[in-house]
Amino acid sequence: MTKDLFTKAIEALRNQCDMDNKRASELSAIYGADIDPNNNYYLMNAIFGFLHERFPPKNDVCEIQIFCFDQDFGRAVNRTIDGLWYELLLQERIMNMDVKGYQIISGTE
């Protein structure tokens, strides 16, 4: 997966979430009751599955989903998609070094 494709996927998720939340807010104002955003569960899971092919969650923790949902696509913590890409690459390289180091030490190379 290229950085450009990764960026486009995250931007599409962000734009969809922003549009859904805006729509829900406007409908809530019209009807005077809380309206939930559209449920894009299946589409989002498919996109995350695609992203996980390149950057799988580690120990049941998905940095991409944390970035998207817990950190509001990085906006809550001044984090960028570019920064996320490079952080994930660094984590991947560190994991690969750990595996290779273990193989060398254990003699399973």
C-alpha positions as CSV (number, residue, x, y, z in Angstrom):
1,M,0.0,0.0,0.0
2,T,1.3,3.4,-0.9
3,K,1.3,6.4,1.4
4,D,-1.0,8.2,-1.1
5,L,-3.6,5.4,-1.0
6,F,-3.4,5.2,2.8
7,T,-3.9,9.0,3.0
8,K,-6.9,8.9,0.6
9,A,-8.5,6.1,2.6
10,I,-8.2,7.9,6.0
11,E,-9.3,11.2,4.4
12,A,-12.4,9.4,2.9
13,L,-13.3,8.0,6.4
14,R,-12.8,11.4,7.9
15,N,-14.9,13.2,5.3
16,Q,-17.7,10.6,5.6
17,C,-17.7,10.8,9.4
18,D,-17.8,14.6,9.3
19,M,-20.6,14.6,6.8
20,D,-22.6,12.1,8.8
21,N,-22.1,14.0,12.1
22,K,-23.1,17.3,10.5
23,R,-26.2,15.7,9.0
24,A,-27.2,14.2,12.4
25,S,-26.7,17.5,14.1
26,E,-28.8,19.4,11.6
27,L,-31.6,16.8,11.8
28,S,-31.4,16.9,15.6
29,A,-32.0,20.7,15.4
30,I,-35.0,20.2,13.1
31,Y,-36.7,17.5,15.1
32,G,-35.7,18.6,18.5
33,A,-34.3,15.1,19.4
34,D,-30.9,13.4,19.1
35,I,-30.5,11.8,15.8
36,D,-27.6,9.3,15.4
37,P,-25.3,9.6,12.4
38,N,-25.6,7.1,9.6
39,N,-24.4,3.6,10.4
40,N,-21.5,2.9,8.1
41,Y,-20.3,-0.1,10.1
42,Y,-19.9,-2.4,7.1
43,L,-18.2,0.1,4.9
44,M,-15.8,1.2,7.7
45,N,-15.0,-2.3,8.6
46,A,-14.1,-3.1,5.0
47,I,-11.8,-0.1,4.8
48,F,-10.2,-0.9,8.1
49,G,-9.7,-4.5,7.0
50,F,-7.9,-3.1,3.9
51,L,-5.7,-0.8,6.0
52,H,-5.0,-3.7,8.4
53,E,-3.5,-5.7,5.6
54,R,-0.6,-3.2,5.6
55,F,-0.7,-2.2,9.3
56,P,-2.3,-4.9,11.4
57,P,-3.3,-4.1,15.0
58,K,-0.8,-5.1,17.7
59,N,-2.0,-6.8,20.8
60,D,-5.6,-6.0,19.9
61,V,-4.7,-2.3,19.7
62,C,-5.3,-0.5,16.4
63,E,-3.4,2.7,16.1
64,I,-5.4,3.6,13.0
65,Q,-8.7,3.4,14.7
66,I,-7.4,5.3,17.8
67,F,-6.3,8.0,15.4
68,C,-9.7,8.1,13.6
69,F,-12.1,7.7,16.5
70,D,-10.4,8.5,19.8
71,Q,-8.4,11.3,18.4
72,D,-11.0,12.6,15.9
73,F,-8.7,11.9,12.9
74,G,-5.8,13.5,14.8
75,R,-7.5,16.8,15.3
76,A,-7.9,16.4,19.1
77,V,-4.1,15.9,19.5
78,N,-2.7,17.8,16.6
79,R,-1.6,14.7,14.8
80,T,-1.6,14.3,11.0
81,I,-2.3,11.4,8.6
82,D,1.3,11.8,7.4
83,G,2.5,11.5,10.9
84,L,0.4,8.4,11.5
85,W,1.9,6.8,8.4
86,Y,5.5,7.4,9.5
87,E,4.7,6.2,13.1
88,L,3.2,3.0,11.8
89,L,6.2,2.4,9.5
90,L,8.6,3.0,12.4
91,Q,6.6,0.6,14.6
92,E,6.7,-2.0,11.8
93,R,10.5,-1.6,11.5
94,I,11.0,-2.0,15.2
95,M,8.8,-5.1,15.3
96,N,10.8,-6.6,12.4
97,M,14.1,-5.8,14.2
98,D,12.7,-7.5,17.3
99,V,11.8,-10.6,15.4
100,K,15.1,-10.8,13.6
101,G,17.0,-10.2,16.8
102,Y,15.1,-12.9,18.5
103,Q,15.8,-15.3,15.7
104,I,19.5,-14.5,15.8
105,I,19.6,-14.9,19.6
106,S,17.5,-18.1,19.7
107,G,19.3,-19.6,16.7
108,T,16.1,-20.0,14.7
109,E,17.3,-17.9,11.7
